[in-house]
Amino acid sequence: MVEMFDTPTLPYSAHNETAALSCCLRESELVDEAATSLEPDDFYELKHRNLFEVMQRLRDKSTPIDVITIRDEAETLYPDGVLAVGGLPFLAGLPDTTPSSVALPNYVAAIAKKARLRRIVTAARGIISNISAKDGDDDTLLEVAERALLALLQVEKSQGGEVVLADVVREAIGEIEQANSSDGNCTGISSGFPSLDRLTTGFHKGDLFILAARPSMGKTSLAMSIAEHATIEQGIPVGVFSMEMTAVSLVKRMLSSRSGVDGHSLLTGDLTEKDIKSLTCSSGRIVRAPMRIDQTPHLSVPGFSSRARRMVARHKVELIVVDYMGLMRGRGQSRYEQMTDVSSGLKAAAKELGVPLLVLCQLSRSVEQRGGTPRLSDLRDSGSIEQDADVVALLHRPDPSTDLVEVMVQKHRNGPTGIVELEFDKAHTRFKNPTYFNNANVDSK
């Protein structure tokens, strides 16, 4: 069998490369225009690459660009001197390659496209080479390959650099109009709790949202209430990484929450005919919801990143829930080092994937020992969690005799902090707006 890359031919266009260089040699100021989109490495032929680099150097020195100045600069840069940029005959005939410089933008665009195609081919070869060499364990090989594949599949977004002010103004006005249409309550993905949305403005792309509490405070229930609202009520694709509970257990919670059937009755099977009808109706809505659940236990940071990339690439997931970060494996000798690695890895994943991550975290026992309200310093095992997070919310039940739970937003990188009260419905393992909140809304209508 013949290997695919035995006799490779990388994509390039000699005509467009010489045409662009011809324009730059005829009009020196066009080097600056070409350089806004091209780097020397974007030229395939070595002499073209070297020549463009020489032209850029001459422009930086405010030196006129002609055959003589190019020759002199090439003599100082390259051992081969002027031959490295094609030689004097090539340079002398270059200005006549194109009739005018009007089409320079077209030449530049064509060169940039060919350069990107070459990068894709090179990346594909690298994947094949790494896998063939088996230089590393399978998890590492998969991580490297999937990262490269995702880069190939993604459409290139903003590359930075110069922007047109009019375009930026239009984008800014669009975001302002979106915020205005939401009455200033939520500009990201809604949590389903208006009071919380007003404080946090929802879940935004690239944000790391930490929800922390002591065990049995309801952090999984709150996270799933948010996930349910997003995927069932808003139709938003949601990914859930459940490293503690099985997918079946999570779905049972969802069925109880959506149907109103007591969770204990689901476990015992003590169901009435009305319960069965409610479950049947609710299960239909849940089945249609665009939610993906990964129940792999004790994921490493690379393992999580790989699975999250697949979710985003294949299923267009827009919100990811992680339950919970204390069960993830990080690099390092001590628990502190491991959790620092996990925290920074989760933030990097949120930024790379461009989706919000809602990550659950446990608080240390010092909360109970102190007998007071939780604070940021109670985040367990690593101080970097507070540093990496965009939003940190702590759950606190000030009066154990009631079902009211405080969601204490103690860090908000882009907005205010504050406290929001929610009501925990233990029988159906869900959170809901407090009765007084619902009554206030009814009275205001």
ChimeraX attribute file (.defattr): number of C-alpha atoms within 10 A of each C-alpha:
attribute: neighborCount
match mode: 1-to-1
recipient: residues
	/A:1	3
	/A:2	6
	/A:3	6
	/A:4	8
	/A:5	10
	/A:6	7
	/A:7	8
	/A:8	8
	/A:9	9
	/A:10	14
	/A:11	16
	/A:12	21
	/A:13	17
	/A:14	13
	/A:15	13
	/A:16	18
	/A:17	21
	/A:18	19
	/A:19	24
	/A:20	27
	/A:21	27
	/A:22	22
	/A:23	26
	/A:24	25
	/A:25	24
	/A:26	18
	/A:27	16
	/A:28	19
	/A:29	14
	/A:30	17
	/A:31	23
	/A:32	15
	/A:33	14
	/A:34	21
	/A:35	14
	/A:36	11
	/A:37	15
	/A:38	18
	/A:39	15
	/A:40	16
	/A:41	14
	/A:42	22
	/A:43	24
	/A:44	19
	/A:45	15
	/A:46	14
	/A:47	16
	/A:48	22
	/A:49	19
	/A:50	21
	/A:51	24
	/A:52	27
	/A:53	20
	/A:54	22
	/A:55	25
	/A:56	21
	/A:57	15
	/A:58	19
	/A:59	16
	/A:60	10
	/A:61	9
	/A:62	10
	/A:63	13
	/A:64	16
	/A:65	21
	/A:66	18
	/A:67	19
	/A:68	14
	/A:69	15
	/A:70	23
	/A:71	21
	/A:72	13
	/A:73	17
	/A:74	23
	/A:75	16
	/A:76	11
	/A:77	15
	/A:78	13
	/A:79	10
	/A:80	12
	/A:81	17
	/A:82	24
	/A:83	16
	/A:84	19
	/A:85	25
	/A:86	15
	/A:87	16
	/A:88	15
	/A:89	10
	/A:90	12
	/A:91	21
	/A:92	12
	/A:93	11
	/A:94	20
	/A:95	22
	/A:96	13
	/A:97	14
	/A:98	18
	/A:99	11
	/A:100	14
	/A:101	18
	/A:102	10
	/A:103	13
	/A:104	21
	/A:105	15
	/A:106	13
	/A:107	21
	/A:108	22
	/A:109	15
	/A:110	17
	/A:111	25
	/A:112	18
	/A:113	15
	/A:114	18
	/A:115	22
	/A:116	15
	/A:117	16
	/A:118	18
	/A:119	16
	/A:120	17
	/A:121	17
	/A:122	13
	/A:123	17
	/A:124	15
	/A:125	14
	/A:126	15
	/A:127	19
	/A:128	14
	/A:129	12
	/A:130	15
	/A:131	17
	/A:132	9
	/A:133	9
	/A:134	12
	/A:135	11
	/A:136	11
	/A:137	9
	/A:138	11
	/A:139	13
	/A:140	14
	/A:141	16
	/A:142	18
	/A:143	17
	/A:144	17
	/A:145	20
	/A:146	18
	/A:147	16
	/A:148	16
	/A:149	16
	/A:150	16
	/A:151	13
	/A:152	17
	/A:153	10
	/A:154	9
	/A:155	8
	/A:156	8
	/A:157	6
	/A:158	7
	/A:159	7
	/A:160	6
	/A:161	7
	/A:162	7
	/A:163	9
	/A:164	7
	/A:165	9
	/A:166	9
	/A:167	10
	/A:168	11
	/A:169	11
	/A:170	11
	/A:171	12
	/A:172	12
	/A:173	12
	/A:174	12
	/A:175	13
	/A:176	14
	/A:177	12
	/A:178	15
	/A:179	16
	/A:180	13
	/A:181	12
	/A:182	13
	/A:183	11
	/A:184	14
	/A:185	19
	/A:186	24
	/A:187	21
	/A:188	17
	/A:189	20
	/A:190	22
	/A:191	22
	/A:192	20
	/A:193	19
	/A:194	17
	/A:195	18
	/A:196	23
	/A:197	20
	/A:198	17
	/A:199	19
	/A:200	26
	/A:201	22
	/A:202	19
	/A:203	23
	/A:204	21
	/A:205	17
	/A:206	19
	/A:207	23
	/A:208	27
	/A:209	24
	/A:210	26
	/A:211	25
	/A:212	30
	/A:213	25
	/A:214	21
	/A:215	13
	/A:216	8
	/A:217	16
	/A:218	21
	/A:219	24
	/A:220	27
	/A:221	22
	/A:222	22
	/A:223	21
	/A:224	23
	/A:225	22
	/A:226	20
	/A:227	26
	/A:228	23
	/A:229	17
	/A:230	23
	/A:231	21
	/A:232	19
	/A:233	12
	/A:234	13
	/A:235	14
	/A:236	20
	/A:237	21
	/A:238	24
	/A:239	26
	/A:240	25
	/A:241	25
	/A:242	22
	/A:243	20
	/A:244	15
	/A:245	15
	/A:246	15
	/A:247	18
	/A:248	11
	/A:249	10
	/A:250	18
	/A:251	15
	/A:252	17
	/A:253	22
	/A:254	24
	/A:255	24
	/A:256	25
	/A:257	24
	/A:258	21
	/A:259	19
	/A:260	16
	/A:261	21
	/A:262	19
	/A:263	19
	/A:264	12
	/A:265	14
	/A:266	16
	/A:267	10
	/A:268	8
	/A:269	9
	/A:270	10
	/A:271	15
	/A:272	11
	/A:273	8
	/A:274	10
	/A:275	18
	/A:276	13
	/A:277	13
	/A:278	17
	/A:279	19
	/A:280	13
	/A:281	14
	/A:282	18
	/A:283	19
	/A:284	10
	/A:285	13
	/A:286	17
	/A:287	10
	/A:288	11
	/A:289	19
	/A:290	17
	/A:291	23
	/A:292	16
	/A:293	18
	/A:294	17
	/A:295	18
	/A:296	16
	/A:297	15
	/A:298	18
	/A:299	19
	/A:300	18
	/A:301	20
	/A:302	20
	/A:303	17
	/A:304	21
	/A:305	22
	/A:306	20
	/A:307	18
	/A:308	21
	/A:309	20
	/A:310	15
	/A:311	23
	/A:312	20
	/A:313	14
	/A:314	9
	/A:315	15
	/A:316	16
	/A:317	24
	/A:318	22
	/A:319	26
	/A:320	24
	/A:321	22
	/A:322	23
	/A:323	23
	/A:324	22
	/A:325	22
	/A:326	21
	/A:327	18
	/A:328	21
	/A:329	20
	/A:330	25
	/A:331	15
	/A:332	12
	/A:333	8
	/A:334	11
	/A:335	16
	/A:336	17
	/A:337	16
	/A:338	18
	/A:339	25
	/A:340	20
	/A:341	21
	/A:342	25
	/A:343	27
	/A:344	17
	/A:345	19
	/A:346	24
	/A:347	20
	/A:348	17
	/A:349	24
	/A:350	22
	/A:351	16
	/A:352	13
	/A:353	20
	/A:354	16
	/A:355	21
	/A:356	26
	/A:357	28
	/A:358	25
	/A:359	25
	/A:360	21
	/A:361	25
	/A:362	21
	/A:363	22
	/A:364	18
	/A:365	14
	/A:366	15
	/A:367	18
	/A:368	12
	/A:369	8
	/A:370	9
	/A:371	9
	/A:372	11
	/A:373	14
	/A:374	22
	/A:375	17
	/A:376	17
	/A:377	14
	/A:378	20
	/A:379	25
	/A:380	21
	/A:381	18
	/A:382	19
	/A:383	16
	/A:384	17
	/A:385	25
	/A:386	17
	/A:387	14
	/A:388	20
	/A:389	21
	/A:390	20
	/A:391	23
	/A:392	27
	/A:393	25
	/A:394	26
	/A:395	26
	/A:396	24
	/A:397	16
	/A:398	13
	/A:399	9
	/A:400	9
	/A:401	7
	/A:402	10
	/A:403	16
	/A:404	21
	/A:405	22
	/A:406	18
	/A:407	22
	/A:408	22
	/A:409	22
	/A:410	18
	/A:411	21
	/A:412	17
	/A:413	14
	/A:414	10
	/A:415	11
	/A:416	12
	/A:417	17
	/A:418	15
	/A:419	18
	/A:420	20
	/A:421	20
	/A:422	22
	/A:423	16
	/A:424	22
	/A:425	15
	/A:426	14
	/A:427	14
	/A:428	21
	/A:429	21
	/A:430	23
	/A:431	25
	/A:432	17
	/A:433	18
	/A:434	16
	/A:435	11
	/A:436	9
	/A:437	15
	/A:438	12
	/A:439	10
	/A:440	10
	/A:441	9
	/A:442	9
	/A:443	8
	/A:444	7
	/A:445	5
